Amino acid sequence: EAHKETKNTYYSMTDYEELSEILSELSDYPLAVSYLGVFDGGLDHRLMKNAEPAKTNGSKKQLLSLLGQAGADGQELFLGVDFTKVYRGGNGFEPKTHAAYNFNDSPVEVYQYFLATGIFAKDSRSYHILSPRYLSSVVDGFLGNAKEYGSLYVEDLAKGFYADYNKRNPVTPEQAQGIVQVNLVKLAGEKKLALNNPEIDKICYGSYAVNVARESSGYGGFAMEIPFRQLVMNGLISYTTLNVNESGVDKDYFLLQALELGSSPKFTVTAKSLDRLKNTRHADFISREYALVKADILELYSRYEEAFSKICCMEITNHRALSFGVFETTYANGVRVVTNYNMYPVTCEEGELAPLGFLILN
């Protein structure tokens, strides 16, 4: 990930050599890895049409070597792309011409939201949103320059609302969705895709759905959260949880999600210490340093593999709530898994469940 340190200085939090070392250490696991900040200037990127690797991460030769290493070790490396966000000028982007417009007929500029203060800070990272009318030409340009890269992690196109309210040349939400659909078809026709939190009509274009939450928004008075979305997606696409290492709950909670729903636990890491990001616009990143979370990654993935070696299946045929926070999942081969999300022990017909515990029943 290439990050801005001062006005004119950029550096990488995980360069190609460092990621190579991390993948080597985890080569026992068939990982799917999304690598952010690769193209057109890094994490705070320019208009993403040139597919030019960020120089702070290393040389293009090193990137191709990294891709070869991952493939040889049975790992999948998806390079991050984000076509609708533009963090800075360059590559021909002019906000007044190419950005989507607000209702007040001015270019949209989105500022970073700070949860602690409850405000969007104007001195924070900000980005413009590319107008849908230019999306196809940008994607075409990118694909023309990215023939050597086989797998992409698409952060933007599979989710969210998209339109342009420019009074002189508007693009309606319906028209914008059609444009998005056309470009996802193009991307999926040439590349293997991982999609960030995709909507249900977009999952057909990806091999992985990333950052799929089990929890609801928390709004409204619901007695229980049912993971309907994952149950619908099961068998159609592989999907990951939210970040284990940026959550306020125990990592066992994410193992329960994996056992209940057939999802994969997910971590986001950087090779370098996050101390480098103090007093920068990326100071909101937390708990990402690989050296500090490595033990959690190895423990959780080992327990995940051990559990699924007993389950021997990922296809879910039945799911039911036994009581508050206690769920039973039946897999296609007849194996049942009972999970207890409560912070206290629970007794069910099959036996005692520890807090954040589970039972695998053949």
Secondary structure, DSSP 8 states (H G I E B T S, - for coil): -EEEEETTEEEESS-HHHHHHHHHHTTTS--EEEE-S-BTTSSS---TTS--B-GGG--HHHHHHHHHHHHHTT-EEEEEE-SSEE-S-BTTB-HHHHB-B-TTSSB-EEEEEETTTTEEEEEEEEEEEB-GGGHHHHHHHHHHH-TT--EEEESSTTSS---B--TTS-B-HHHHHHHHHHHHHHHHHHSEEEEES--GGGGGG-SEEES--SS----S--S----HHHHHHTTT-EEEEEEGGG-SS-THHHHHHHHHH--EEE---BSS-GGGGTTSTTTT--S-BHHHHHHHHHHHHHHHHHHHHHH----EEEEEEEETTEEEEEETTS-EEEEE-SSS-EEETTEEE-TT-EEEE-
